[in-house]
Amino acid sequence: MWPTILDTLGALAVLASVAAQIAFIRKTRQSASREARPQSARRKPFR
């Protein structure tokens, strides 16, 4: 029973790590693309 639980927890930890890396990469790409575009090309926030 314990090996199954530990394997499941390990798999969840790997998935969480991958999700965090993807979120970080998307965040850094967005900030880099924002700096590359001129001010007039930036989208205004929706309010």
CHARMM internal coordinates of N, CA and C (Angstrom, degrees):
IC EDIT
DIST 1 N 1 CA 1.4497
DIST 1 CA 1 C 1.5336
ANGL 1 N 1 CA 1 C 111.22
DIST 1 C 2 N 1.3531
ANGL 1 CA 1 C 2 N 116.72
DIHE 1 N 1 CA 1 C 2 N -47.66
DIST 2 N 2 CA 1.4662
ANGL 1 C 2 N 2 CA 119.51
DIHE 1 CA 1 C 2 N 2 CA -178.01
DIST 2 CA 2 C 1.5247
ANGL 2 N 2 CA 2 C 113.14
DIHE 1 C 2 N 2 CA 2 C -61.72
DIST 2 C 3 N 1.3418
ANGL 2 CA 2 C 3 N 119.01
DIHE 2 N 2 CA 2 C 3 N -40.36
DIST 3 N 3 CA 1.4772
ANGL 2 C 3 N 3 CA 117.28
DIHE 2 CA 2 C 3 N 3 CA 178.66
DIST 3 CA 3 C 1.5278
ANGL 3 N 3 CA 3 C 112.57
DIHE 2 C 3 N 3 CA 3 C -59.67
DIST 3 C 4 N 1.3248
ANGL 3 CA 3 C 4 N 117.29
DIHE 3 N 3 CA 3 C 4 N -37.37
DIST 4 N 4 CA 1.4656
ANGL 3 C 4 N 4 CA 120.63
DIHE 3 CA 3 C 4 N 4 CA 178.76
DIST 4 CA 4 C 1.5241
ANGL 4 N 4 CA 4 C 110.68
DIHE 3 C 4 N 4 CA 4 C -65.48
DIST 4 C 5 N 1.3362
ANGL 4 CA 4 C 5 N 116.18
DIHE 4 N 4 CA 4 C 5 N -43.10
DIST 5 N 5 CA 1.4684
ANGL 4 C 5 N 5 CA 120.16
DIHE 4 CA 4 C 5 N 5 CA 179.62
DIST 5 CA 5 C 1.5246
ANGL 5 N 5 CA 5 C 110.09
DIHE 4 C 5 N 5 CA 5 C -63.95
DIST 5 C 6 N 1.3314
ANGL 5 CA 5 C 6 N 116.23
DIHE 5 N 5 CA 5 C 6 N -44.43
DIST 6 N 6 CA 1.4678
ANGL 5 C 6 N 6 CA 119.72
DIHE 5 CA 5 C 6 N 6 CA -179.13
DIST 6 CA 6 C 1.5278
ANGL 6 N 6 CA 6 C 111.35
DIHE 5 C 6 N 6 CA 6 C -66.31
DIST 6 C 7 N 1.3204
ANGL 6 CA 6 C 7 N 117.01
DIHE 6 N 6 CA 6 C 7 N -38.59
DIST 7 N 7 CA 1.4711
ANGL 6 C 7 N 7 CA 119.68
DIHE 6 CA 6 C 7 N 7 CA 176.51
DIST 7 CA 7 C 1.5206
ANGL 7 N 7 CA 7 C 111.02
DIHE 6 C 7 N 7 CA 7 C -63.05
DIST 7 C 8 N 1.3270
ANGL 7 CA 7 C 8 N 116.58
DIHE 7 N 7 CA 7 C 8 N -41.23
DIST 8 N 8 CA 1.4643
ANGL 7 C 8 N 8 CA 120.70
DIHE 7 CA 7 C 8 N 8 CA 178.94
DIST 8 CA 8 C 1.5239
ANGL 8 N 8 CA 8 C 110.88
DIHE 7 C 8 N 8 CA 8 C -63.98
DIST 8 C 9 N 1.3286
ANGL 8 CA 8 C 9 N 116.78
DIHE 8 N 8 CA 8 C 9 N -45.20
DIST 9 N 9 CA 1.4667
ANGL 8 C 9 N 9 CA 120.36
DIHE 8 CA 8 C 9 N 9 CA 178.38
DIST 9 CA 9 C 1.5279
ANGL 9 N 9 CA 9 C 111.04
DIHE 8 C 9 N 9 CA 9 C -62.76
DIST 9 C 10 N 1.3196
ANGL 9 CA 9 C 10 N 116.91
DIHE 9 N 9 CA 9 C 10 N -38.83
DIST 10 N 10 CA 1.4659
ANGL 9 C 10 N 10 CA 120.45
DIHE 9 CA 9 C 10 N 10 CA 177.66
DIST 10 CA 10 C 1.5179
ANGL 10 N 10 CA 10 C 111.57
DIHE 9 C 10 N 10 CA 10 C -64.12
DIST 10 C 11 N 1.3260
ANGL 10 CA 10 C 11 N 116.40
DIHE 10 N 10 CA 10 C 11 N -41.94
DIST 11 N 11 CA 1.4622
ANGL 10 C 11 N 11 CA 119.98
DIHE 10 CA 10 C 11 N 11 CA 178.76
DIST 11 CA 11 C 1.5228
ANGL 11 N 11 CA 11 C 110.92
DIHE 10 C 11 N 11 CA 11 C -64.97
DIST 11 C 12 N 1.3287
ANGL 11 CA 11 C 12 N 117.01
DIHE 11 N 11 CA 11 C 12 N -40.08
DIST 12 N 12 CA 1.4642
ANGL 11 C 12 N 12 CA 120.20
DIHE 11 CA 11 C 12 N 12 CA 177.84
DIST 12 CA 12 C 1.5264
ANGL 12 N 12 CA 12 C 111.00
DIHE 11 C 12 N 12 CA 12 C -65.03
DIST 12 C 13 N 1.3218
ANGL 12 CA 12 C 13 N 117.06
DIHE 12 N 12 CA 12 C 13 N -37.64
DIST 13 N 13 CA 1.4641
ANGL 12 C 13 N 13 CA 120.27
DIHE 12 CA 12 C 13 N 13 CA 178.13
DIST 13 CA 13 C 1.5263
ANGL 13 N 13 CA 13 C 110.71
DIHE 12 C 13 N 13 CA 13 C -64.62
DIST 13 C 14 N 1.3194
ANGL 13 CA 13 C 14 N 116.89
DIHE 13 N 13 CA 13 C 14 N -40.19
DIST 14 N 14 CA 1.4672
ANGL 13 C 14 N 14 CA 120.57
DIHE 13 CA 13 C 14 N 14 CA 178.07
DIST 14 CA 14 C 1.5264
ANGL 14 N 14 CA 14 C 110.18
DIHE 13 C 14 N 14 CA 14 C -64.32
DIST 14 C 15 N 1.3292
ANGL 14 CA 14 C 15 N 117.25
DIHE 14 N 14 CA 14 C 15 N -44.45
DIST 15 N 15 CA 1.4633
ANGL 14 C 15 N 15 CA 120.51
DIHE 14 CA 14 C 15 N 15 CA 179.20
DIST 15 CA 15 C 1.5221
ANGL 15 N 15 CA 15 C 111.42
DIHE 14 C 15 N 15 CA 15 C -62.44
DIST 15 C 16 N 1.3301
ANGL 15 CA 15 C 16 N 116.76
DIHE 15 N 15 CA 15 C 16 N -41.02
DIST 16 N 16 CA 1.4624
ANGL 15 C 16 N 16 CA 120.08
DIHE 15 CA 15 C 16 N 16 CA 178.65
DIST 16 CA 16 C 1.5228
ANGL 16 N 16 CA 16 C 110.65
DIHE 15 C 16 N 16 CA 16 C -64.61
DIST 16 C 17 N 1.3203
ANGL 16 CA 16 C 17 N 116.75
DIHE 16 N 16 CA 16 C 17 N -38.59
DIST 17 N 17 CA 1.4635
ANGL 16 C 17 N 17 CA 120.66
DIHE 16 CA 16 C 17 N 17 CA 179.14
DIST 17 CA 17 C 1.5274
ANGL 17 N 17 CA 17 C 110.90
DIHE 16 C 17 N 17 CA 17 C -65.14
DIST 17 C 18 N 1.3152
ANGL 17 CA 17 C 18 N 116.79
DIHE 17 N 17 CA 17 C 18 N -43.95
DIST 18 N 18 CA 1.4651
ANGL 17 C 18 N 18 CA 120.79
DIHE 17 CA 17 C 18 N 18 CA 179.03
DIST 18 CA 18 C 1.5279
ANGL 18 N 18 CA 18 C 110.35
DIHE 17 C 18 N 18 CA 18 C -64.24
DIST 18 C 19 N 1.3233
ANGL 18 CA 18 C 19 N 117.07
DIHE 18 N 18 CA 18 C 19 N -42.02
DIST 19 N 19 CA 1.4654
ANGL 18 C 19 N 19 CA 120.35
DIHE 18 CA 18 C 19 N 19 CA 179.01
DIST 19 CA 19 C 1.5244
ANGL 19 N 19 CA 19 C 110.99
DIHE 18 C 19 N 19 CA 19 C -62.79
DIST 19 C 20 N 1.3251
ANGL 19 CA 19 C 20 N 116.85
DIHE 19 N 19 CA 19 C 20 N -39.76
DIST 20 N 20 CA 1.4663
ANGL 19 C 20 N 20 CA 120.20
DIHE 19 CA 19 C 20 N 20 CA 178.79
DIST 20 CA 20 C 1.5231
ANGL 20 N 20 CA 20 C 110.80
DIHE 19 C 20 N 20 CA 20 C -66.15
DIST 20 C 21 N 1.3211
ANGL 20 CA 20 C 21 N 117.19
DIHE 20 N 20 CA 20 C 21 N -40.13
DIST 21 N 21 CA 1.4679
ANGL 20 C 21 N 21 CA 120.39
DIHE 20 CA 20 C 21 N 21 CA 178.58
DIST 21 CA 21 C 1.5238
ANGL 21 N 21 CA 21 C 110.91
DIHE 20 C 21 N 21 CA 21 C -64.86
DIST 21 C 22 N 1.3251
ANGL 21 CA 21 C 22 N 117.29
DIHE 21 N 21 CA 21 C 22 N -42.08
DIST 22 N 22 CA 1.4683
ANGL 21 C 22 N 22 CA 120.67
DIHE 21 CA 21 C 22 N 22 CA 179.14
DIST 22 CA 22 C 1.5256
ANGL 22 N 22 CA 22 C 110.20
DIHE 21 C 22 N 22 CA 22 C -63.41
DIST 22 C 23 N 1.3271
ANGL 22 CA 22 C 23 N 116.97
DIHE 22 N 22 CA 22 C 23 N -43.00
DIST 23 N 23 CA 1.4646
ANGL 22 C 23 N 23 CA 120.42
DIHE 22 CA 22 C 23 N 23 CA 178.84
DIST 23 CA 23 C 1.5204
ANGL 23 N 23 CA 23 C 110.70
DIHE 22 C 23 N 23 CA 23 C -62.08
DIST 23 C 24 N 1.3349
ANGL 23 CA 23 C 24 N 116.77
DIHE 23 N 23 CA 23 C 24 N -40.89
DIST 24 N 24 CA 1.4669
ANGL 23 C 24 N 24 CA 120.59
DIHE 23 CA 23 C 24 N 24 CA 179.82
DIST 24 CA 24 C 1.5254
ANGL 24 N 24 CA 24 C 110.79
DIHE 23 C 24 N 24 CA 24 C -65.87
DIST 24 C 25 N 1.3315
ANGL 24 CA 24 C 25 N 116.67
DIHE 24 N 24 CA 24 C 25 N -42.56
DIST 25 N 25 CA 1.4699
ANGL 24 C 25 N 25 CA 120.36
DIHE 24 CA 24 C 25 N 25 CA 179.93
DIST 25 CA 25 C 1.5269
ANGL 25 N 25 CA 25 C 110.22
DIHE 24 C 25 N 25 CA 25 C -63.98
DIST 25 C 26 N 1.3255
ANGL 25 CA 25 C 26 N 117.25
DIHE 25 N 25 CA 25 C 26 N -43.45
DIST 26 N 26 CA 1.4720
ANGL 25 C 26 N 26 CA 119.92
DIHE 25 CA 25 C 26 N 26 CA 178.47
DIST 26 CA 26 C 1.5191
ANGL 26 N 26 CA 26 C 111.17
DIHE 25 C 26 N 26 CA 26 C -62.30
DIST 26 C 27 N 1.3150
ANGL 26 CA 26 C 27 N 116.63
DIHE 26 N 26 CA 26 C 27 N -40.61
DIST 27 N 27 CA 1.4655
ANGL 26 C 27 N 27 CA 120.59
DIHE 26 CA 26 C 27 N 27 CA -179.41
DIST 27 CA 27 C 1.5268
ANGL 27 N 27 CA 27 C 110.30
DIHE 26 C 27 N 27 CA 27 C -64.68
DIST 27 C 28 N 1.3288
ANGL 27 CA 27 C 28 N 117.22
DIHE 27 N 27 CA 27 C 28 N -43.97
DIST 28 N 28 CA 1.4641
ANGL 27 C 28 N 28 CA 119.32
DIHE 27 CA 27 C 28 N 28 CA -178.77
DIST 28 CA 28 C 1.5250
ANGL 28 N 28 CA 28 C 110.88
DIHE 27 C 28 N 28 CA 28 C -69.81
DIST 28 C 29 N 1.3213
ANGL 28 CA 28 C 29 N 117.82
DIHE 28 N 28 CA 28 C 29 N -34.74
DIST 29 N 29 CA 1.4721
ANGL 28 C 29 N 29 CA 119.53
DIHE 28 CA 28 C 29 N 29 CA 177.96
DIST 29 CA 29 C 1.5186
ANGL 29 N 29 CA 29 C 111.23
DIHE 28 C 29 N 29 CA 29 C -67.54
DIST 29 C 30 N 1.3317
ANGL 29 CA 29 C 30 N 117.15
DIHE 29 N 29 CA 29 C 30 N -38.85
DIST 30 N 30 CA 1.4635
ANGL 29 C 30 N 30 CA 120.34
DIHE 29 CA 29 C 30 N 30 CA 179.05
DIST 30 CA 30 C 1.5164
ANGL 30 N 30 CA 30 C 110.72
DIHE 29 C 30 N 30 CA 30 C -64.15
DIST 30 C 31 N 1.3207
ANGL 30 CA 30 C 31 N 117.91
DIHE 30 N 30 CA 30 C 31 N -44.14
DIST 31 N 31 CA 1.4593
ANGL 30 C 31 N 31 CA 119.77
DIHE 30 CA 30 C 31 N 31 CA -178.62
DIST 31 CA 31 C 1.5243
ANGL 31 N 31 CA 31 C 110.24
DIHE 30 C 31 N 31 CA 31 C -67.58
DIST 31 C 32 N 1.3397
ANGL 31 CA 31 C 32 N 117.74
DIHE 31 N 31 CA 31 C 32 N -35.25
DIST 32 N 32 CA 1.4627
ANGL 31 C 32 N 32 CA 120.46
DIHE 31 CA 31 C 32 N 32 CA 178.69
DIST 32 CA 32 C 1.5243
ANGL 32 N 32 CA 32 C 110.70
DIHE 31 C 32 N 32 CA 32 C -68.77
DIST 32 C 33 N 1.3326
ANGL 32 CA 32 C 33 N 117.34
DIHE 32 N 32 CA 32 C 33 N -40.07
DIST 33 N 33 CA 1.4641
ANGL 32 C 33 N 33 CA 119.27
DIHE 32 CA 32 C 33 N 33 CA -179.26
DIST 33 CA 33 C 1.5237
ANGL 33 N 33 CA 33 C 110.86
DIHE 32 C 33 N 33 CA 33 C -72.17
DIST 33 C 34 N 1.3288
ANGL 33 CA 33 C 34 N 117.27
DIHE 33 N 33 CA 33 C 34 N -30.61
DIST 34 N 34 CA 1.4651
ANGL 33 C 34 N 34 CA 119.49
DIHE 33 CA 33 C 34 N 34 CA 177.27
DIST 34 CA 34 C 1.5238
ANGL 34 N 34 CA 34 C 110.96
DIHE 33 C 34 N 34 CA 34 C -66.19
DIST 34 C 35 N 1.3263
ANGL 34 CA 34 C 35 N 116.70
DIHE 34 N 34 CA 34 C 35 N -38.83
DIST 35 N 35 CA 1.4614
ANGL 34 C 35 N 35 CA 119.95
DIHE 34 CA 34 C 35 N 35 CA -179.42
DIST 35 CA 35 C 1.5256
ANGL 35 N 35 CA 35 C 111.13
DIHE 34 C 35 N 35 CA 35 C -69.43
DIST 35 C 36 N 1.3332
ANGL 35 CA 35 C 36 N 117.06
DIHE 35 N 35 CA 35 C 36 N -28.76
DIST 36 N 36 CA 1.4590
ANGL 35 C 36 N 36 CA 120.51
DIHE 35 CA 35 C 36 N 36 CA -176.58
DIST 36 CA 36 C 1.5256
ANGL 36 N 36 CA 36 C 112.07
DIHE 35 C 36 N 36 CA 36 C -76.80
DIST 36 C 37 N 1.3501
ANGL 36 CA 36 C 37 N 117.03
DIHE 36 N 36 CA 36 C 37 N -27.14
DIST 37 N 37 CA 1.4654
ANGL 36 C 37 N 37 CA 120.02
DIHE 36 CA 36 C 37 N 37 CA -177.82
DIST 37 CA 37 C 1.5238
ANGL 37 N 37 CA 37 C 110.96
DIHE 36 C 37 N 37 CA 37 C -87.62
DIST 37 C 38 N 1.3093
ANGL 37 CA 37 C 38 N 116.63
DIHE 37 N 37 CA 37 C 38 N 148.44
DIST 38 N 38 CA 1.4717
ANGL 37 C 38 N 38 CA 118.65
DIHE 37 CA 37 C 38 N 38 CA 175.83
DIST 38 CA 38 C 1.5246
ANGL 38 N 38 CA 38 C 111.21
DIHE 37 C 38 N 38 CA 38 C -68.46
DIST 38 C 39 N 1.3016
ANGL 38 CA 38 C 39 N 116.63
DIHE 38 N 38 CA 38 C 39 N 163.23
DIST 39 N 39 CA 1.4668
ANGL 38 C 39 N 39 CA 122.07
DIHE 38 CA 38 C 39 N 39 CA -176.51
DIST 39 CA 39 C 1.5274
ANGL 39 N 39 CA 39 C 111.54
DIHE 38 C 39 N 39 CA 39 C -58.29
DIST 39 C 40 N 1.3328
ANGL 39 CA 39 C 40 N 117.89
DIHE 39 N 39 CA 39 C 40 N -39.37
DIST 40 N 40 CA 1.4652
ANGL 39 C 40 N 40 CA 120.82
DIHE 39 CA 39 C 40 N 40 CA -176.78
DIST 40 CA 40 C 1.5260
ANGL 40 N 40 CA 40 C 112.27
DIHE 39 C 40 N 40 CA 40 C -67.42
DIST 40 C 41 N 1.3300
ANGL 40 CA 40 C 41 N 117.82
DIHE 40 N 40 CA 40 C 41 N -23.63
DIST 41 N 41 CA 1.4588
ANGL 40 C 41 N 41 CA 120.80
DIHE 40 CA 40 C 41 N 41 CA -177.96
DIST 41 CA 41 C 1.5257
ANGL 41 N 41 CA 41 C 112.15
DIHE 40 C 41 N 41 CA 41 C -86.41
DIST 41 C 42 N 1.3108
ANGL 41 CA 41 C 42 N 117.84
DIHE 41 N 41 CA 41 C 42 N -8.49
DIST 42 N 42 CA 1.4619
ANGL 41 C 42 N 42 CA 120.48
DIHE 41 CA 41 C 42 N 42 CA -179.28
DIST 42 CA 42 C 1.5219
ANGL 42 N 42 CA 42 C 110.39
DIHE 41 C 42 N 42 CA 42 C -75.25
DIST 42 C 43 N 1.3217
ANGL 42 CA 42 C 43 N 114.95
DIHE 42 N 42 CA 42 C 43 N 144.87
DIST 43 N 43 CA 1.4613
ANGL 42 C 43 N 43 CA 119.98
DIHE 42 CA 42 C 43 N 43 CA 178.28
DIST 43 CA 43 C 1.5208
ANGL 43 N 43 CA 43 C 109.46
DIHE 42 C 43 N 43 CA 43 C -77.87
DIST 43 C 44 N 1.3189
ANGL 43 CA 43 C 44 N 114.79
DIHE 43 N 43 CA 43 C 44 N 144.42
DIST 44 N 44 CA 1.4568
ANGL 43 C 44 N 44 CA 119.39
DIHE 43 CA 43 C 44 N 44 CA 175.19
DIST 44 CA 44 C 1.5269
ANGL 44 N 44 CA 44 C 108.12
DIHE 43 C 44 N 44 CA 44 C -85.01
DIST 44 C 45 N 1.3199
ANGL 44 CA 44 C 45 N 117.91
DIHE 44 N 44 CA 44 C 45 N 143.10
DIST 45 N 45 CA 1.4693
ANGL 44 C 45 N 45 CA 118.87
DIHE 44 CA 44 C 45 N 45 CA -179.74
DIST 45 CA 45 C 1.5253
ANGL 45 N 45 CA 45 C 111.26
DIHE 44 C 45 N 45 CA 45 C -66.25
DIST 45 C 46 N 1.3138
ANGL 45 CA 45 C 46 N 115.30
DIHE 45 N 45 CA 45 C 46 N 143.71
DIST 46 N 46 CA 1.4567
ANGL 45 C 46 N 46 CA 120.45
DIHE 45 CA 45 C 46 N 46 CA 179.73
DIST 46 CA 46 C 1.5201
ANGL 46 N 46 CA 46 C 109.04
DIHE 45 C 46 N 46 CA 46 C -79.46
DIST 46 C 47 N 1.3158
ANGL 46 CA 46 C 47 N 116.70
DIHE 46 N 46 CA 46 C 47 N 128.97
DIST 47 N 47 CA 1.4667
ANGL 46 C 47 N 47 CA 120.28
DIHE 46 CA 46 C 47 N 47 CA 179.75
DIST 47 CA 47 C 1.5061
ANGL 47 N 47 CA 47 C 110.23
DIHE 46 C 47 N 47 CA 47 C -126.26
END
COOR INIT
IC SEED 1 N 1 CA 1 C
IC BUILD
